[in-house]
Amino acid sequence: MAEGTRELVVLMSHGADNEMSSVGFTIANGGMTAGLKVSIFLTSAAVDLVRRKAVDMTQVQPLEPLAALIQDFIKRGGQLWACTPCVKSRGYEQGDLIEGVEIVGSSKMHERIKAGAATLSF
């Protein structure tokens, strides 16, 4: 990460069937603990993570349950974005997603990157 960078954008494409989803949220929460402003952009199967009740039973030991990681991220002020075309292709609407998720295009993520945010992908 470049010196002075205070923002982190995490791009996630894995769903609940892959441990990378839990790892991504764990690292995003750690970034906030370290004082970074963190945003997560969900694409592809990762959009399913924020569908109501979709991840209530998912846990990758020894990490926290995925639902708890997501809720912690939102409560701590993390920006959680779901890719518009990915949401639409699954037939989801805003009401199908948990509170705190914003359906946006990739331009939202690109704005942060252009402003100097560091990036990670999972």
Secondary structure, DSSP 8 states (H G I E B T S, - for coil): --TT--EEEEEE---TTSHHHHHHHHHHHHHHHTT-EEEEEE-GGGGGGGBTTTTTT-B-TTS-BHHHHHHHHHHTT-EEEEEHHHHHHTT--GGGB-TTEEEE-THHHHHHHHTT-EEEE-
